[in-house]
Amino acid sequence: MVSFPPAPRAVIDQAKGVLMAVHGMTADQAFQLLVVQSQRENVKLRTLAERFITEVVTRSAECEQPV
């Protein structure tokens, strides 16, 4: 099966959702945090969100592996 990357807005929404769930912030606060970090790193918001989601998925997979 071919896997396609999520639409640009979808990955940003995923990143917002993770931040909201983990840190108990509103959607606006999560978006603002992503914007500030993307400006700090001088990368596009979508790129930052993709890296963030990849990191979350990777760490989650590592935690689920039996020792």
N, C-alpha and C positions, 0 to 999 in steps of 0.2 A: 504494500500500500504506500502511496506517495504522501509525504507529509509536507504541508505548506505552512509557512510562517503565519502567525496571526496577523490580522489587519493592524495597521499602525495604532489606531485608536484602541483596539481590543487589548493590546499588550499594555498600554498605559492604564486602562481600566483594571487590568489584572494586578498591576503593581499597586495602584491605589487601593484595591480590595485587600491585598496582603497587609499594607500599612495600616489600614483601618482596623483589620481584625487583630493584628498583633499589638498595635499601640493605642487602640480605642479612640482614634481620631475621626473627624468628619471627612467626607469626600473632599471638601474644599481644602482642609488642612493637609490631607495627603497629597493632593495635586500641587499645592504650594510648596511642600517639601520636595517633591520631585523636580519642580521648576527651579528652585533654588540650587539643588544639587547639580542639575544639568548645567546651570550657568557657572557654578563653581568649577566643574570639571571641563567646561567648554565643549560639551557634547550635546547632540540633539536629544530632546526629551525621549523620543522613541528608542533611541540607542541605549540611553540610561535605563529605561524601563525593561528593555530586552535583557540587558546584563543582569539586572536585579532579579527578574523572574528566573533566569537561567541559574543564578546562584541559589535561589530559594529551592528550586526543584532538585538541584544537585545535592544540597545539604540534606534535604528531606530524604532523598534516596539513600544517602550514606547512613542516615539514622535508622532506616528500616532494614538494613542488611544485618543478618545474624552475625554474631561475634564468634 
